[in-house]
Amino acid sequence: MQEAAVHRLLREHYGIEGSLTRFETEKDDTFRVTRENGERLVLKIANPEETLEEIDFQNCLMRHAAACDPELPIPAIVPNADGNNTFRITDVDGSARSVRALTYLEGTPLCETDSNSRERVQIGRMLGRLRLGTEGFSHPAEDRKYAWDVQHLLTLESLLDEVDNPDQRMALEDGLERFRMIEPEVRALRRQVLHNDFSKSNIIVDHGEPEFVTGIIDFGDSVKTAIAIDVSTACLNQLPESPHEDLFWRARDIVEGYLQVAELTDQELSLIPHLTFARVVTRALLTSWRAKRFPGNVRYIMRNTHQGWHQLEWFLARQPDELSGLLMNCAT
């Protein structure tokens, strides 16, 4: 959506003026709005394919988590002038899109800074708190089939045709076969509604704060999935960007912090490395497919994919039993 239209939307539906900063996103239009008094909020104009039910699912989940743990640093919905949390507009191409405003969380995205071991433990603690905060939540949209949810990895097998490099395609085929071996165990794991995208771009931090994490944003990937999958997604985003002998040296801090506030079974701990591996495969397949369909957004879509090839090679060089033991010492 063009900025002139966004300014009109803000005036008509929120009664406010402000400068706009567009955020890079995969599928929606998201802006930081800065008012003259310095107050800031986030305006999200959803992709036309997102239904009102899906948006309501995200809104209700955030409210549920905030009610369970009022200290969780998650956004709150800002109602419009009519008191509505979400409303629909018709875009210039005739498509219907959902609009909502959220409070702005101060801090620096983790993807723009470093972290030490103590800070990564705090990240893990916050993920554990968020898991407990979303526990017990239910919504009609919770069981949606979402491609980024690793439990559905085998449904992406046809996307191998989008991978042009034969060596990379062969590695992904091997990765799919590895997942096929553990898929029955994954189906039996404990599950609940979870954030499912605890990535560096969705974690806001402040090195001067004891808890380090000052914000958790973007509940757009939330879904009912395995608890171990949610943790594995956080682990994936701590894997080294360049080749390293121990790919989990940062992820262990996340798991150690998580276990300080929320439990994981031995089976979950043994499967998390495999599910992290599966997320590497998922990312390669989905981004290769999306990059060909949205060439204008290739840089954003592929921003994390290139480093994934050395990660994939690292996983394939190890036997399944070795992967199963990578995090077991975190529980001691």
N, C-alpha and C positions, 0 to 999 in steps of 0.2 A: 504494500500500500504506500502511495506517495505521501510525503510529509505534510503537504498542504491539506490533504484529506484527514490526516491524523490530527492536525491542529483544529479542524472543524469539529471532528468527533469529540475532542476534549472540551471544546467550548459548549457544544450542544448537550452532551451527556454528563459532563462533570462540572461544568461552569468554571473551568480553569484555563489559564494560559501558561505557557512554559516553553523552554527550549527542549529540543529532542536529540537524543543520542541513540542511534540504531544499534542493537546488538546483533552479532552474527548468530544465526540460528539455522537449524536444519530444515524446518518446515513451516514456521509461523512468522509473524512480524512482531518483534518485541522492541520496545523503546523505553529508555530511561527518560522520564519527564522531570525537568528541574524548573520549579516555579521561581518567581522573582524573589521570594522570601527565603530561598535556599532549600525549601522542602522538596523532597524527591519521592517519586513513586515509579512503579513499573507498569506499563501498559502492554497487554498481550492481546494480539488479534490473531485468533487461531486459524490454522489451515482449514479450508472449506471442508476437508474430509473428516475433520473432528466433529463429532456430534455433541449436542448439548448434554447428553447423558455422560459422555466421557469427561467433559469439562466439569460437570457437577460432581462426578466421582473424585476428581482431583481436589476440588474445593472442599467437599465434605471430608476427605481424608486429612487435609491440612487442619481443618477445624477439630477433627477428632484427636489428632496427635497433640494439638495445642491444649486441648482440654485435659488430656491424660498427663501431659508434662508441660505446664505453662512456661517453663524456662527453655524449652526447645527453641532455637533461633530459626524459626521458619516464617515465611511471609504470611501476612493476614490480608484478607480480601478488603478492598476499599469500595464500598457501594457507590453507585452513580447517583445523580441528582434525584432520581426516582426511587432510590433505596434498593435497587436491584444489584445483586452481586455479579450477574452475568446477563448480557443482552445480545441480541442478534442485529447485525447490520447487513445491508446488501452492497457488495463491492461493485466496482465499475463494470466488471465482467458479468454481473448478475448473480454471482455466487453468494450464498449466505455464510456469514462468518460470526463466530462468537467472540465477544469482547469482554475483558475484565481488567481491573486494575488491582495491583498488589503493593503492599508496603515495600520500600526499598531497604535492603539490608546492607549496612556499611561494612567495608573491609575490602580485602584484596582477594580475587579468585586464586585458588591454590595453583592453578595452571600458570600464574604469573609470578610465582615466588617459590622458594625452596622450603623444605621442612627438615627438622632434625628428628632423632628417634623419639624424644619426649613428645614432640608435637604430633608425630604420627600416632603415638599411643592415644593422644587426645582425640584424634580423628576417629580411631577405632571405638573409643568410648562413646563418641557422639553417634556413630552408626548404631551401636548397641542400644543407646537411649531411644533413637528414632524407631528401631525395630519394636521396642517395648511400647512406644507411643502409638504405633499403628496396630498393635495387637488387639484383636477383638473387633476390628472394623469390618463392616460388610456393606456391599453396595451392588446393585444390579449389573454394573459394568465391570466388576472386579475380575471376571473370568474371560475378558476379551483376549483374543489371540493376538499377541504382539510379537513382531518379528525379532525384536531385540531381547526377548525373554528366552534365555538359553535352553529351557526345557523343550522348545520347539525347533531346535537346531536342525534336525533331520528333515524338516519340511523345506529347508532352504537348499537342498541338494541340487535342484535344477539350476541354481545360480552359479554353479561351477562353469557353465557355458559362458559366463561373463568374464572369466579370468583368462586373459590372453597368453600369459607366460606359462609354458608347459610345466616348468619346474614348480612354480607356485601352485598351479592347479593340482599337481600330484601330491604336494604337501598337504593341501586342503582335503584331498580325497582321503589321505591317511588320517587326518584329524577327524573327519567324519566317521571313519571306521572305529577309531578309538572311542568316540562318543557313543557309537552304537553299542559297544560292549558294556558301557555303564548305564545306558538309558533306563533299563528296568529298575536299577537302584535309585536313579534320579526321580522316577515316578513315585517311589515309595517314601520320599523325604517329607519331613514336616513342611507345611506351607501356610502362608498367610498373606495379606495384602502388605506390600513392601515398596519402598522408594524405587529400587531396582536401577538406579543410575548415580551411585555415589562417586561420581567422577571428579577430577580436579577442577573442571569448569563449573561444577555445581556446588562446590564447597568454598565458602567465603571465610577468610582467616585474618587474624591480626596477631603478629608476633609478640605484641605487648600484652596480650590478654592471657591469663593463666590457662583458660580452656582452649585457647588457640582458635577454635572454630567459632565464628561469629554469625554464620549464616548457612542454611541449607536451602538451595533453590531448585526450581524446575522439577515438579512432580509429574511431568508429562509421560514418563516411562513407568509410572506406578502400575502395579498389577498384582494379582494373587499368584505367587510363585514360591519356589522353595527358599527357605531361609538361607541355605547354603549358597544358592545362586546369588542372592542379594550381597552376601559377603564376598563371593568370588568376583563380582563386578567391582567392588571397592579394591580388591587385590589387583585386578587387572590394571587399574589406573595408577598403581604404585610400581609396576614393573619398570625396570631400567629402560631408558630410551635407546641406549646403545648396548651392544653385547656385554654380558657380565656372567661370570662363572656361577653366581648364585642369583637367580632371577627373583627370588622371594625375600631378599635381604631387607627391603623396605616393607613388604606386605606383612611380614611377621609382626612388625610393630602394630600394624592395624589390628591384626587378630588378637594380639596380647591385650590391647586396649579394649577391644570388643568383649573379651572374656571377663574383664573386670566388672562389667555391668549386665551381660546377658550370656547365657550358657549356649554351648554348642556340643552336640554329641560326638563321640569318636567317629561315627560314620560320616557325619557332616564334615568334620575336620579332614578326614581322609579324602573326601570327594571334592573339597573346595579347590585344590590345585587342578584337578581334572576339569572342573567347571570353569576355572580361569582360562585354561587351555581352550575349552569350548567357546568361550567368549572371544578369544583371539580369532578363531575360525569364523564365528558369526560376524565379527567386525569386518574381516576381509571380504566375505561374501556379499554382505549388504552394501558396503561402501563401493565395491567394484561395480555392483549393479546400479547404485544410485548415481555414481559419477558419470556413467554413460547416458543416463536419462536427464541429468541436470548439469550439463557441462559448465554452465555459468557459475555454479557453486562448488566446483571441484576442489578448490583449495581448502574450503571448510570441511567438506565431506571426507576428504582423504587426509586430514591433518594428523591423525593418529595411526593411519593404516601402514605407512611405510616402515615404521619401527616394528610393526607386528610380524614382519617376515623373519627377522632374527629371533623373535620370541617363539614363533612357530617352530623354527629349526631347533631351538633349545629344548622345547617340550618333546619333539619327536626323537631327539637323541637319547631320551631317558625312558626306561622301562616303566610300565604302569605302577608297579610296586614301589619304585623309588618316588614317583610323584605322590603316591598315597601317604608317604611318611614325611613329606616336607613340612607340614605344620603341626605334627603330633606333639612336638615338644612345647608348643605354645600353651598346652593345657596343664603343664606341670608347674 
